[in-house]
Amino acid sequence: MTETTEPYVTEQNIGSRAAKWLERVDPYNCHVMELKPGDSALLVIDMQNFFLDPASPSFTCGGTAILPAVKRLVAAFRRASRPVIFTRHVHHPSNLDSGIMQWWWEGMCLEGSPESEIHPELAPLPNEKVVLKHRYSAFYNTDLETVLRCLKVEDLVITGVMTNMCCESTARDAYFRDYRVFFPADANGSINEDMHLASLINLAFGFAYVTSSGSIVSRIAPDASHGKS
């Protein structure tokens, strides 16, 4: 699943790369929305060691590049006392829930393993929801929709890995459920630029407002933005 070429984006160049992605997406990004802070929640998709450890066979280079932006978003939502919800993609050690996933992918992220844990820099707080999922979409056979409904969330900011897999699948399912989806280009990551950009264009055209983490932070917690984009 991983590639051996140089990473398409790094922590150092993600700002300039994201600006170019937003330029490419702009013709399709017609449904401009302004985040409603009091009705919003942040969803952090699969930012687990399984995907963020360079030694992992499932390492996602875009995941490490977006880590600072995701951290800023988490801090801003916490500062604004708005929900931060995490997902972990896991499978039973006996592969009872793997199904086609076991055939499709070589490695499984197993429940209870160190690899399945969320990156320590993003450790959920005791009062924050962690959704365990077994398929790409965070809505599929989970209680995410129930939680969002009980929290009266209308605007959903989606971040994490991979842009073109779990993040895009979740964004599409959120749109089907009438959530207004905000998708920061610099806070979602994949394994190469083609996949990442294709998802941004698809989502902007039909499912989400593609924006930047800085724009989200400036809305949810203006005094915490520090000019980041």
Secondary structure in CASP SS format (residue, H / E / C, confidence):
PFRMAT SS
TARGET T0000
AUTHOR 0000-0000-0000
METHOD secondary structure of the structure
MODEL  1
M C 1.00
T C 1.00
E C 1.00
T C 1.00
T C 1.00
E C 1.00
P C 1.00
Y C 1.00
V C 1.00
T C 1.00
E C 1.00
Q C 1.00
N C 1.00
I H 1.00
G H 1.00
S H 1.00
R H 1.00
A H 1.00
A H 1.00
K H 1.00
W H 1.00
L H 1.00
E H 1.00
R H 1.00
V H 1.00
D H 1.00
P H 1.00
Y H 1.00
N C 1.00
C C 1.00
H C 1.00
V C 1.00
M C 1.00
E C 1.00
L C 1.00
K C 1.00
P H 1.00
G H 1.00
D H 1.00
S E 1.00
A E 1.00
L E 1.00
L E 1.00
V E 1.00
I E 1.00
D C 1.00
M C 1.00
Q E 1.00
N H 1.00
F H 1.00
F H 1.00
L H 1.00
D C 1.00
P C 1.00
A C 1.00
S C 1.00
P C 1.00
S C 1.00
F C 1.00
T C 1.00
C H 1.00
G H 1.00
G H 1.00
T H 1.00
A H 1.00
I H 1.00
L H 1.00
P H 1.00
A H 1.00
V H 1.00
K H 1.00
R H 1.00
L H 1.00
V H 1.00
A H 1.00
A H 1.00
F H 1.00
R H 1.00
R H 1.00
A C 1.00
S C 1.00
R C 1.00
P C 1.00
V E 1.00
I E 1.00
F E 1.00
T E 1.00
R E 1.00
H E 1.00
V C 1.00
H E 1.00
H C 1.00
P C 1.00
S C 1.00
N C 1.00
L C 1.00
D C 1.00
S C 1.00
G C 1.00
I H 1.00
M H 1.00
Q H 1.00
W H 1.00
W H 1.00
W C 1.00
E C 1.00
G C 1.00
M C 1.00
C C 1.00
L E 1.00
E C 1.00
G C 1.00
S C 1.00
P H 1.00
E H 1.00
S H 1.00
E C 1.00
I E 1.00
H C 1.00
P H 1.00
E H 1.00
L H 1.00
A C 1.00
P C 1.00
L C 1.00
P C 1.00
N C 1.00
E C 1.00
K C 1.00
V E 1.00
V E 1.00
L E 1.00
K E 1.00
H C 1.00
R C 1.00
Y C 1.00
S C 1.00
A C 1.00
F C 1.00
Y C 1.00
N C 1.00
T C 1.00
D C 1.00
L H 1.00
E H 1.00
T H 1.00
V H 1.00
L H 1.00
R H 1.00
C H 1.00
L C 1.00
K C 1.00
V C 1.00
E C 1.00
D E 1.00
L E 1.00
V E 1.00
I E 1.00
T E 1.00
G E 1.00
V E 1.00
M C 1.00
T H 1.00
N H 1.00
M H 1.00
C H 1.00
C H 1.00
E H 1.00
S H 1.00
T H 1.00
A H 1.00
R H 1.00
D H 1.00
A H 1.00
Y H 1.00
F H 1.00
R C 1.00
D C 1.00
Y C 1.00
R E 1.00
V E 1.00
F E 1.00
F E 1.00
P E 1.00
A H 1.00
D H 1.00
A H 1.00
N E 1.00
G E 1.00
S C 1.00
I C 1.00
N C 1.00
E H 1.00
D H 1.00
M H 1.00
H H 1.00
L H 1.00
A H 1.00
S H 1.00
L H 1.00
I H 1.00
N H 1.00
L H 1.00
A H 1.00
F H 1.00
G H 1.00
F C 1.00
A C 1.00
Y E 1.00
V E 1.00
T E 1.00
S C 1.00
S H 1.00
G H 1.00
S H 1.00
I H 1.00
V H 1.00
S H 1.00
R H 1.00
I H 1.00
A C 1.00
P H 1.00
D H 1.00
A H 1.00
S C 1.00
H C 1.00
G C 1.00
K C 1.00
S C 1.00
END
